[in-house]
Amino acid sequence: MEFVKQLKERAKANKQRIVLPEGTEERTISAADIILSEGFADIILIGSPEKIQSEANRLGLKHIDKATIIDPQNHQKIDAYTDLLVEIRKSKGVTPDEARKLVTNPLYLAVMMIKNGDADGEVAGADNSTGDVLRPAFQIVKTLPGISVVSGAFVMILNDKQFGEDGMMVFADCAVHPDPTARELAEIAVASASTARSIAGFKEPRIAMLSFSTKGSAKHAMVDKVVEATKIAKEMEPNLIIDGDLQSDAAIIPSIGMKKAGDSPVAGKANVLIFPNLECGNIAYKLVQRMANAEAIGPVLQGMAAPINDLSRGCSVSDIVNLVAITANQAAGNIK
């Protein structure tokens, strides 16, 4: 796939240290082996060295010896990380004993490594829920200045090239925020436009704010939120090509877009779809991925102060490899 190949080539030119806290999980260790063989990132695996080596032997992996392996129960920086975590969380009353216990948790340890400058990015979630992955990230790394909401975008690569940009689209939020306000939905739209430009390479993001209504065809508070979010997003970025409320068929099918919203700059030709809540976004991307046999690359977390990305627990080995490539680009500054 040309898109993924380009990501890997850019990452290889400026290799970053990506930590995988689920180091003994089968898909994760298999992905690590591929990444190390292709050489586009330096990999840090967290887990029992004995278990990692045993799993590598069982799977017939040949490149795991190139990884840095960190035992979460016994590593040389446990005292330093404990002290740092106490300092970060002192306002929450975290004690040294509590902090020491937390930094033996691989998900906390991975984030502490990033905070301390010992790793550049993290990918997790093959074996842990989104909440468990993001909790330490929110507590320790936090969000970018001025950002109030973190969201998760997927780059969807479809076999049917009539949609989006030659079959490529961006979906958000499909991973993080259950029920954004109008202001938060606007922030997600603006952030997703940036992701569409910098990751997917869209010269002109065309953003559809999705609803069960097209241009006021239905009246409901949920529709009102989408309309208000569209207005706020235009105020935040006046040159943004965005429209809503739009139903999904009106957003992506030219004939339907013309019939339902003929004067819209987006209807029938959207390449970025913003869902009104997480329930809709998560259901939609998984249906498209499975039923249309589409490639779903991500989620790319938007708004974090460091590149920390979360996988679906149903992910494949290639999903992990691809998300590490994106994370490495984020860490290198290739993606903002």
C-alpha positions as CSV (number, residue, x, y, z in Angstrom):
1,M,0.0,0.0,0.0
2,E,1.6,3.2,-1.2
3,F,0.3,5.3,1.8
4,V,1.8,3.0,4.4
5,K,5.0,2.7,2.4
6,Q,5.5,6.4,2.4
7,L,4.9,6.6,6.2
8,K,7.6,3.9,6.7
9,E,10.1,5.6,4.5
10,R,9.7,8.9,6.3
11,A,10.0,7.1,9.7
12,K,13.1,5.3,8.6
13,A,14.8,8.6,7.7
14,N,14.5,9.8,11.3
15,K,14.1,6.7,13.5
16,Q,12.3,7.1,16.8
17,R,12.0,5.0,19.9
18,I,8.5,3.5,20.2
19,V,7.5,1.7,23.3
20,L,5.1,-1.2,23.2
21,P,3.9,-1.9,26.8
22,E,2.1,-5.1,25.8
23,G,5.4,-6.8,25.1
24,T,4.3,-10.4,25.6
25,E,1.1,-10.2,23.6
26,E,1.3,-12.3,20.5
27,R,0.2,-9.8,17.8
28,T,2.3,-7.1,19.5
29,I,5.5,-9.1,19.5
30,S,4.9,-10.3,15.9
31,A,4.4,-6.7,14.8
32,A,7.6,-5.7,16.7
33,D,9.5,-8.4,14.8
34,I,8.3,-7.0,11.4
35,I,9.1,-3.4,12.4
36,L,12.6,-4.4,13.5
37,S,13.2,-6.3,10.3
38,E,12.0,-3.3,8.2
39,G,14.0,-0.9,10.4
40,F,11.7,2.1,10.5
41,A,11.6,2.4,14.3
42,D,13.5,1.4,17.4
43,I,11.3,-0.8,19.5
44,I,11.1,-1.0,23.3
45,L,9.1,-4.0,24.6
46,I,7.8,-4.0,28.2
47,G,7.4,-7.4,29.8
48,S,9.2,-10.3,31.4
49,P,12.3,-10.9,29.3
50,E,11.9,-14.7,29.7
51,K,8.3,-14.6,28.5
52,I,9.1,-12.4,25.5
53,Q,11.9,-14.7,24.5
54,S,9.8,-17.8,24.9
55,E,7.0,-16.2,22.9
56,A,9.5,-15.2,20.2
57,N,10.8,-18.7,20.0
58,R,7.3,-20.2,19.8
59,L,6.4,-17.9,17.0
60,G,9.7,-18.3,15.1
61,L,10.6,-14.7,15.3
62,K,14.1,-13.7,14.1
63,H,14.5,-10.0,15.0
64,I,13.4,-9.6,18.6
65,D,17.0,-9.5,19.8
66,K,17.2,-6.0,18.2
67,A,14.5,-4.7,20.6
68,T,15.2,-3.1,24.0
69,I,13.3,-5.2,26.6
70,I,12.3,-3.6,29.9
71,D,11.2,-5.8,32.8
72,P,8.4,-3.7,34.6
73,Q,9.2,-5.3,37.9
74,N,12.9,-4.9,37.8
75,H,14.5,-2.0,35.9
76,Q,17.2,0.5,36.7
77,K,15.0,3.6,36.6
78,I,12.2,2.5,38.8
79,D,13.3,4.9,41.6
80,A,13.7,7.8,39.2
81,Y,10.2,7.2,37.7
82,T,8.7,6.8,41.2
83,D,10.0,10.2,42.2
84,L,8.9,11.8,39.0
85,L,5.4,10.4,39.3
86,V,5.1,11.6,42.9
87,E,6.0,15.1,41.7
88,I,3.6,15.0,38.8
89,R,0.7,13.7,40.9
90,K,1.4,15.4,44.2
91,S,-1.7,17.5,43.9
92,K,-3.7,14.3,43.8
93,G,-2.0,13.0,47.0
94,V,-0.1,10.1,45.3
95,T,2.3,8.6,47.9
96,P,5.7,7.1,47.0
97,D,4.4,3.6,47.7
98,E,1.4,4.2,45.3
99,A,3.7,5.7,42.7
100,R,6.1,2.8,42.9
101,K,3.3,0.3,42.4
102,L,2.0,2.3,39.4
103,V,5.4,2.4,37.6
104,T,5.5,-1.4,37.6
105,N,2.3,-1.3,35.6
106,P,3.4,-1.5,31.9
107,L,0.9,1.2,30.7
108,Y,2.1,3.7,33.3
109,L,5.7,2.7,32.8
110,A,5.5,3.4,29.1
111,V,4.1,6.9,29.7
112,M,6.8,7.6,32.3
113,M,9.5,6.6,29.8
114,I,8.1,9.2,27.4
115,K,7.8,11.8,30.1
116,N,11.4,11.2,31.2
117,G,12.7,11.3,27.6
118,D,13.5,7.6,27.4
119,A,11.0,6.9,24.6
120,D,9.5,9.0,21.9
121,G,6.0,7.5,21.5
122,E,3.8,4.6,22.5
123,V,1.3,2.2,20.9
124,A,-0.9,0.0,23.0
125,G,-4.4,-1.3,23.2
126,A,-4.2,-4.8,21.7
127,D,-4.7,-6.3,25.1
128,N,-6.1,-3.3,27.1
129,S,-9.2,-1.1,26.9
130,T,-9.0,2.4,25.6
131,G,-9.7,3.8,29.1
132,D,-6.8,1.8,30.6
133,V,-4.4,3.0,27.8
134,L,-5.4,6.7,28.0
135,R,-5.7,7.1,31.7
136,P,-2.0,7.3,32.4
137,A,-1.5,9.4,29.3
138,F,-4.0,12.0,30.5
139,Q,-2.6,12.0,34.0
140,I,1.1,12.2,33.0
141,V,1.6,13.5,29.4
142,K,-1.7,15.5,29.2
143,T,-3.0,17.5,26.3
144,L,-1.5,20.1,24.0
145,P,-1.8,23.7,25.3
146,G,-5.2,25.2,24.4
147,I,-6.7,21.8,23.5
148,S,-9.7,20.8,25.6
149,V,-10.6,17.5,23.9
150,V,-8.7,14.5,22.7
151,S,-10.1,12.5,19.8
152,G,-9.3,9.6,17.7
153,A,-9.2,9.6,13.9
154,F,-8.9,6.7,11.5
155,V,-7.5,6.9,8.0
156,M,-9.9,4.6,6.0
157,I,-8.5,3.1,2.8
158,L,-11.3,1.7,0.7
159,N,-11.2,-0.6,-2.3
160,D,-13.9,1.5,-4.0
161,K,-12.0,4.5,-5.3
162,Q,-15.1,6.6,-5.9
163,F,-15.2,7.7,-2.3
164,G,-13.1,10.5,-0.7
165,E,-9.7,11.0,-2.2
166,D,-9.2,8.0,-4.5
167,G,-10.7,5.7,-1.9
168,M,-9.1,7.4,1.2
169,M,-11.1,9.1,3.9
170,V,-10.7,10.3,7.5
171,F,-13.3,9.3,10.2
172,A,-13.5,10.9,13.6
173,D,-14.1,10.6,16.5
174,C,-14.1,6.8,16.6
175,A,-12.1,6.1,19.7
176,V,-12.2,8.5,22.6
177,H,-14.9,11.0,23.5
178,P,-18.3,9.5,24.2
179,D,-20.6,12.5,23.8
180,P,-18.8,15.8,22.8
181,T,-20.5,19.2,23.2
182,A,-20.9,21.4,20.2
183,R,-17.6,23.2,21.0
184,E,-15.8,19.9,21.4
185,L,-17.3,18.6,18.2
186,A,-16.0,21.7,16.4
187,E,-12.5,21.1,17.9
188,I,-12.6,17.5,16.6
189,A,-13.5,18.7,13.2
190,V,-10.7,21.3,13.0
191,A,-8.2,18.7,14.4
192,S,-9.4,16.1,11.9
193,A,-8.8,18.6,9.0
194,S,-5.2,18.9,10.2
195,T,-4.9,15.1,10.4
196,A,-6.3,14.8,6.9
197,R,-3.7,17.3,5.5
198,S,-0.7,16.0,7.4
199,I,-1.3,12.3,7.5
200,A,-3.6,11.4,4.6
201,G,-2.1,14.1,2.4
202,F,-5.4,15.8,1.5
203,K,-4.8,19.2,-0.1
204,E,-8.4,20.1,0.5
205,P,-10.2,18.5,3.4
206,R,-13.9,18.6,2.8
207,I,-15.6,18.0,6.1
208,A,-19.1,16.6,6.6
209,M,-20.7,17.0,10.0
210,L,-22.9,14.0,10.1
211,S,-26.4,13.6,11.5
212,F,-29.7,11.8,10.8
213,S,-30.8,15.1,9.2
214,T,-29.7,16.9,6.1
215,K,-30.0,20.7,6.2
216,G,-32.8,20.7,8.7
217,S,-34.8,17.8,7.4
218,A,-35.3,16.6,11.0
219,K,-35.7,18.7,14.1
220,H,-34.0,17.5,17.3
221,A,-31.5,18.7,19.9
222,M,-28.9,16.2,18.5
223,V,-29.2,17.9,15.1
224,D,-29.0,21.3,16.7
225,K,-25.7,20.3,18.3
226,V,-24.2,19.4,14.9
227,V,-25.4,22.6,13.3
228,E,-23.9,24.6,16.2
229,A,-20.6,22.7,16.0
230,T,-20.4,23.5,12.3
231,K,-20.9,27.2,13.0
232,I,-18.2,27.1,15.7
233,A,-15.7,25.2,13.5
234,K,-16.1,27.9,10.8
235,E,-15.4,30.6,13.3
236,M,-12.3,28.7,14.5
237,E,-11.0,28.2,11.0
238,P,-12.8,30.5,8.5
239,N,-11.3,28.9,5.4
240,L,-12.3,25.4,6.4
241,I,-14.5,23.6,3.8
242,I,-17.2,22.2,6.1
243,D,-20.9,21.7,6.1
244,G,-23.6,20.1,8.3
245,D,-26.0,18.8,9.2
246,L,-25.6,16.1,6.5
247,Q,-26.7,12.5,6.4
248,S,-24.0,10.1,5.4
249,D,-25.4,9.3,2.0
250,A,-25.8,13.0,1.2
251,A,-22.2,13.5,2.3
252,I,-20.5,10.9,0.0
253,I,-22.9,10.2,-2.9
254,P,-22.9,13.0,-5.5
255,S,-26.4,12.4,-6.8
256,I,-27.9,12.3,-3.3
257,G,-25.8,15.2,-2.2
258,M,-27.1,17.3,-5.2
259,K,-30.7,16.3,-4.5
260,K,-30.7,16.9,-0.7
261,A,-28.1,19.8,-0.4
262,G,-27.4,21.1,-3.9
263,D,-25.7,24.3,-2.7
264,S,-23.4,22.6,-0.2
265,P,-19.6,22.8,-0.8
266,V,-19.3,19.4,0.8
267,A,-22.3,17.2,0.0
268,G,-21.5,14.3,-2.3
269,K,-17.8,14.8,-2.1
270,A,-16.8,14.7,1.6
271,N,-13.4,13.2,2.4
272,V,-13.6,13.7,6.2
273,L,-16.6,12.4,8.1
274,I,-17.2,13.8,11.6
275,F,-19.6,11.7,13.7
276,P,-21.9,13.3,16.3
277,N,-20.7,11.0,19.1
278,L,-18.4,8.1,19.8
279,E,-21.2,5.5,19.5
280,C,-21.8,6.4,15.8
281,G,-18.2,6.8,14.9
282,N,-17.0,3.5,16.4
283,I,-19.9,1.5,14.9
284,A,-19.3,3.1,11.5
285,Y,-15.6,2.6,11.1
286,K,-15.8,-1.1,12.3
287,L,-18.7,-1.8,9.8
288,V,-16.8,-0.2,6.9
289,Q,-13.6,-2.0,7.9
290,R,-15.2,-5.5,8.1
291,M,-18.0,-5.3,5.5
292,A,-16.2,-3.3,2.8
293,N,-12.8,-5.0,3.6
294,A,-11.3,-1.6,4.1
295,E,-8.0,-0.8,5.8
296,A,-8.5,1.2,9.0
297,I,-5.3,2.8,10.0
298,G,-5.4,4.3,13.5
299,P,-6.8,5.6,15.7
300,V,-4.5,8.6,15.5
301,L,-5.0,10.4,18.8
302,Q,-5.5,14.1,18.2
303,G,-4.6,16.6,20.9
304,M,-2.1,14.7,23.1
305,A,1.1,16.5,24.1
306,A,3.1,13.4,23.0
307,P,2.4,10.7,20.4
308,I,0.5,8.0,22.3
309,N,-1.8,5.9,20.2
310,D,-4.5,3.4,21.1
311,L,-5.3,0.2,19.2
312,S,-8.6,-1.7,19.0
313,R,-8.4,-5.0,20.9
314,G,-9.6,-6.6,17.6
315,C,-6.5,-5.3,15.8
316,S,-4.4,-7.3,13.4
317,V,-0.6,-7.5,13.3
318,S,-0.6,-5.1,10.3
319,D,-2.8,-2.7,12.3
320,I,0.0,-2.5,14.9
321,V,2.7,-2.1,12.4
322,N,0.9,0.7,10.6
323,L,0.1,2.6,13.8
324,V,3.7,2.4,14.9
325,A,4.6,3.9,11.5
326,I,2.2,6.8,12.2
327,T,3.4,7.2,15.8
328,A,7.0,7.3,14.6
329,N,6.2,10.1,12.2
330,Q,4.4,12.0,14.9
331,A,7.4,11.7,17.2
332,A,9.8,12.8,14.4
333,G,7.7,15.9,13.8
334,N,6.6,14.7,10.3
335,I,3.0,14.9,11.5
336,K,1.7,17.6,13.7
